[in-house]
């Protein structure tokens, strides 16, 4: 029996649009921050004028628009990586 592993993909288009697959939930959001859970790990998107444009709990697909300044991807609540410093 072969075990299938989950895979998530994050795509950022010109710092204006972000798409994420494998999203379990949207935990919090405002125009400057969006907090997600992606396959059991925390992901925080920061910026300005952020708006969620799509989220499907069934497929795990998420999309948002705005001025994206940073992303923090954590391991069980601890931030381990930061982009766009």
KEGUNU-413656 format. One record per residue: residue number from 1; z, y, x of N, C-alpha, C, CB in turn. Coordinates in Angstrom, 3 decimals. Atoms other than C-alpha are relative to their C-alpha. Glycine has a CB too. Layout:
NODE k n_zz n_yy n_xx ca_zz ca_yy ca_xx c_zz c_yy c_xx cb_zz cb_yy cb_xx
NODE NUM Z Y X Z Y X Z Y X Z Y X .
...
This chain:
NODE k n_zz n_yy n_xx ca_zz ca_yy ca_xx c_zz c_yy c_xx cb_zz cb_yy cb_xx
NODE 1 0.000 -1.179 0.838 0.000 0.000 0.000 0.000 1.235 0.879 1.207 0.002 -0.951 .
NODE 2 0.148 -1.188 -0.813 -1.067 3.344 1.400 0.662 1.190 -0.689 -1.483 0.285 0.272 .
NODE 3 -0.683 -1.151 0.561 1.065 6.451 0.902 -0.885 1.230 0.163 1.379 0.213 0.675 .
NODE 4 0.818 -1.192 -0.038 -0.831 9.617 0.014 0.901 1.206 0.227 -0.821 0.152 -1.303 .
NODE 5 -0.797 -1.185 -0.275 0.509 12.862 1.477 -0.599 1.194 -0.718 0.090 0.265 1.513 .
NODE 6 0.432 -1.228 0.655 0.340 16.191 -0.319 -0.530 0.961 1.057 1.164 0.646 -0.806 .
NODE 7 0.567 -0.983 -0.912 -1.684 18.979 1.241 -0.158 1.312 -0.745 -1.360 -0.482 0.578 .
NODE 8 0.181 -1.317 0.601 -1.609 22.683 0.523 -0.945 0.812 0.880 1.367 0.732 -0.178 .
NODE 9 0.948 -0.858 -0.700 -4.208 25.272 1.466 0.300 1.438 -0.391 -1.484 -0.384 -0.336 .
NODE 10 -0.193 -1.425 0.231 -3.661 29.027 1.854 -1.251 0.706 0.508 1.302 0.540 0.713 .
NODE 11 1.189 -0.757 -0.364 -6.717 31.292 1.844 0.248 1.469 -0.307 -1.257 -0.526 -0.753 .
NODE 12 -0.155 -1.438 0.183 -6.558 35.053 2.354 -1.360 0.639 0.227 1.081 0.597 0.970 .
NODE 13 1.287 -0.668 -0.086 -9.650 37.154 1.698 0.208 1.486 0.259 -0.817 -0.219 -1.286 .
NODE 14 -0.053 -1.399 -0.419 -9.674 40.481 3.582 1.308 0.705 -0.365 -1.146 0.744 -0.608 .
NODE 15 -1.347 -0.503 0.293 -5.929 40.942 2.975 0.123 0.609 -1.381 0.397 1.019 1.022 .
NODE 16 -0.003 -0.528 1.365 -6.733 41.730 -0.669 0.223 -1.086 -1.048 -1.306 0.710 -0.280 .
NODE 17 -0.123 1.091 0.961 -6.699 38.310 -2.352 0.522 -1.234 0.725 -1.363 -0.297 -0.693 .
NODE 18 -0.556 1.222 -0.583 -4.698 35.154 -1.689 -0.080 -1.119 -1.029 1.473 0.216 0.468 .
NODE 19 0.028 1.210 0.817 -5.179 31.652 -3.062 0.854 -1.046 0.711 -1.477 -0.517 -0.229 .
NODE 20 -0.874 1.039 -0.554 -2.656 28.846 -2.591 -0.118 -1.223 -0.895 1.497 0.490 0.105 .
NODE 21 -0.019 1.250 0.767 -2.929 25.205 -3.645 1.293 -0.746 0.310 -1.248 -0.889 0.331 .
NODE 22 -1.228 0.769 -0.197 -0.034 22.787 -4.015 1.256 0.732 -0.421 0.123 -0.387 1.427 .
NODE 23 -1.149 -0.803 0.429 2.232 25.354 -5.711 0.769 -0.732 -1.100 -0.461 1.396 -0.498 .
NODE 24 -0.885 0.628 0.990 5.186 23.831 -7.585 0.461 1.008 -1.041 1.216 -0.630 0.688 .
NODE 25 -0.521 -1.004 0.922 6.539 27.063 -9.078 -0.119 1.395 0.590 1.454 -0.300 -0.349 .
NODE 26 -0.126 -1.412 -0.365 6.533 30.855 -9.023 1.460 0.342 -0.249 -0.996 0.946 -0.834 .
NODE 27 -1.443 -0.193 0.107 10.180 31.673 -8.311 0.391 1.434 -0.351 0.657 -0.394 1.290 .
NODE 28 -0.274 -1.408 0.282 10.096 35.497 -8.437 -1.236 0.807 0.368 1.259 0.509 0.785 .
NODE 29 1.125 -0.855 -0.367 7.593 38.314 -8.363 0.277 1.447 -0.371 -1.282 -0.481 -0.677 .
NODE 30 -0.025 -1.435 0.259 7.314 42.086 -8.209 -1.296 0.546 0.586 1.288 0.708 0.627 .
NODE 31 1.229 -0.550 -0.563 4.600 44.494 -7.097 0.020 0.018 1.532 -0.224 1.406 -0.528 .
NODE 32 -0.081 0.013 -1.462 5.851 44.159 -3.491 0.323 -1.371 0.607 1.034 0.981 0.441 .
NODE 33 -0.374 1.317 -0.521 6.845 40.470 -3.200 -0.228 -1.090 -1.049 1.473 0.000 0.451 .
NODE 34 0.147 1.165 0.859 5.967 37.067 -4.647 0.626 -1.185 0.724 -1.506 -0.272 -0.354 .
NODE 35 -0.660 1.171 -0.580 8.163 34.014 -4.011 -0.497 -1.249 -0.723 1.560 0.121 -0.098 .
NODE 36 0.535 1.246 0.532 6.649 30.548 -4.481 0.725 -1.183 0.621 -1.514 -0.099 0.258 .
NODE 37 -0.383 1.267 -0.603 7.697 26.955 -3.924 -1.278 -0.814 0.113 1.112 -0.754 -0.846 .
NODE 38 1.225 0.751 -0.289 4.874 25.002 -2.291 0.411 -1.336 0.614 -0.962 0.802 0.964 .
NODE 39 -0.367 1.346 -0.435 5.463 21.265 -2.008 1.429 -0.062 0.538 -0.971 -0.484 1.064 .
NODE 40 -1.408 0.034 -0.356 9.221 21.802 -1.832 0.423 1.005 1.039 0.343 -1.329 0.473 .
NODE 41 -0.314 -1.011 -1.016 9.046 24.609 0.734 -0.234 1.388 -0.572 -0.855 -0.211 1.278 .
NODE 42 0.085 -1.369 0.491 9.489 28.330 0.157 -1.132 0.758 0.702 1.340 0.726 0.206 .
NODE 43 1.062 -0.859 -0.521 6.584 30.755 0.603 0.200 1.370 -0.626 -1.440 -0.580 -0.314 .
NODE 44 -0.152 -1.365 0.503 7.001 34.532 0.309 -1.184 0.831 0.466 1.341 0.631 0.477 .
NODE 45 1.120 -0.895 -0.270 4.062 36.918 0.095 0.519 1.414 -0.185 -1.235 -0.295 -0.941 .
NODE 46 -0.442 -1.386 0.107 4.799 40.599 0.781 -1.198 0.929 0.091 1.030 0.337 1.097 .
NODE 47 1.073 -0.987 -0.015 2.675 43.672 0.286 0.269 1.092 -1.012 -1.347 -0.661 -0.281 .
NODE 48 -0.129 -1.039 1.013 1.993 46.381 -2.266 -1.039 -0.230 -1.090 -0.161 1.409 0.625 .
NODE 49 0.865 0.154 1.173 0.411 46.444 -5.707 -0.409 -1.453 -0.234 -1.242 0.860 0.157 .
NODE 50 0.296 1.422 0.181 0.625 42.641 -5.859 0.004 -0.358 -1.477 1.015 -0.869 0.760 .
NODE 51 0.116 0.460 1.385 -0.483 41.033 -9.118 -0.419 -1.460 0.012 -1.022 0.868 -0.806 .
NODE 52 0.387 1.400 0.163 -0.601 37.369 -10.050 -1.184 -0.026 -0.956 1.197 -0.885 -0.535 .
NODE 53 1.176 0.066 0.870 -4.069 36.670 -11.439 -0.231 -1.400 -0.556 -1.231 0.454 0.757 .
NODE 54 0.139 1.366 0.519 -3.824 32.887 -11.911 1.112 -0.887 0.543 -1.381 -0.588 0.369 .
NODE 55 -0.926 1.044 -0.426 -1.296 30.064 -11.805 -0.073 -1.135 -1.001 1.455 0.542 0.127 .
NODE 56 0.011 1.193 0.830 -1.605 26.530 -13.124 1.015 -0.985 0.559 -1.420 -0.632 -0.062 .
NODE 57 -1.016 0.967 -0.436 1.467 24.320 -12.896 -0.601 -1.398 0.104 1.199 -0.007 -0.976 .
NODE 58 0.625 1.326 -0.016 -0.695 21.268 -13.668 -0.796 -0.258 1.267 -0.902 -0.159 -1.198 .
NODE 59 0.841 0.197 -1.192 -3.180 21.765 -10.816 0.675 0.489 1.278 -1.329 0.718 -0.176 .
NODE 60 -0.671 -0.562 -1.170 -0.839 23.716 -8.509 -0.761 1.139 0.645 0.229 -1.067 1.011 .
NODE 61 0.794 -1.103 -0.551 -3.434 26.464 -7.986 0.599 1.340 -0.397 -1.460 -0.089 -0.476 .
NODE 62 -0.587 -1.327 0.170 -2.223 30.051 -7.576 -0.930 1.017 0.641 1.433 0.078 0.623 .
NODE 63 0.782 -1.085 -0.588 -4.026 33.345 -6.943 0.674 1.326 -0.311 -1.460 -0.012 -0.528 .
NODE 64 -0.554 -1.338 0.180 -2.868 36.939 -6.481 -0.893 1.008 0.719 1.465 0.077 0.530 .
NODE 65 0.752 -1.090 -0.620 -4.429 40.287 -5.601 0.954 1.129 0.355 -1.125 0.509 -0.940 .
NODE 66 -0.772 -1.158 -0.423 -3.137 43.413 -3.897 -0.184 0.198 1.491 1.495 -0.166 -0.351 .
NODE 67 0.033 -0.230 -1.444 -2.550 44.707 -0.377 1.010 -0.948 0.638 0.318 1.507 0.359 .
NODE 68 -0.871 1.034 -0.573 -1.163 41.665 1.483 0.396 0.399 1.414 -0.705 -1.389 0.001 .
NODE 69 -0.517 -0.403 -1.305 1.064 42.620 4.427 0.577 -1.166 0.792 1.054 1.059 -0.174 .
NODE 70 -0.629 1.087 -0.747 2.778 39.347 5.285 0.225 -1.239 -0.832 1.302 0.457 0.562 .
NODE 71 -0.314 1.284 0.619 3.538 35.732 4.564 1.114 -0.628 0.808 -1.255 -0.939 -0.071 .
NODE 72 -1.055 0.795 -0.650 6.692 33.769 5.333 -0.026 -1.375 -0.623 1.423 0.665 -0.152 .
NODE 73 0.046 1.378 0.463 6.515 30.015 5.092 1.204 -0.693 0.585 -1.334 -0.718 0.406 .
NODE 74 -1.256 0.547 -0.473 9.804 28.190 5.312 0.135 -1.486 -0.187 1.109 0.667 -0.674 .
NODE 75 -0.346 1.417 0.092 11.254 24.737 5.744 1.308 -0.095 -0.773 0.121 -0.669 1.426 .
NODE 76 -1.178 0.169 0.855 13.638 24.082 2.840 0.879 1.247 -0.004 0.816 -1.206 0.460 .
NODE 77 -0.753 -1.233 0.119 14.633 27.746 2.538 0.119 0.811 1.274 1.335 -0.306 -0.486 .
NODE 78 -0.091 -0.737 -1.261 14.530 28.740 6.233 -1.397 0.472 0.394 0.629 -0.884 1.128 .
NODE 79 1.306 -0.530 -0.414 11.693 31.016 7.328 -0.323 -0.489 1.415 -0.012 1.564 -0.058 .
NODE 80 0.370 0.512 -1.318 9.822 29.470 10.233 -1.247 0.661 0.553 -0.209 -1.486 -0.065 .
NODE 81 1.234 -0.597 -0.482 6.604 31.446 10.445 -0.244 1.315 -0.719 -1.189 -0.958 -0.197 .
NODE 82 0.327 -1.287 0.607 5.459 34.999 9.839 -1.378 0.426 0.480 1.070 1.078 0.348 .
NODE 83 1.330 -0.471 -0.303 1.930 36.336 9.676 -0.095 1.490 -0.285 -1.045 -0.776 -0.802 .
NODE 84 0.261 -1.427 0.232 0.622 39.934 9.748 1.210 0.873 0.275 -0.457 0.217 -1.419 .
NODE 85 -1.169 -0.785 -0.358 3.595 41.429 11.492 -0.258 1.413 -0.014 0.502 -0.362 1.291 .
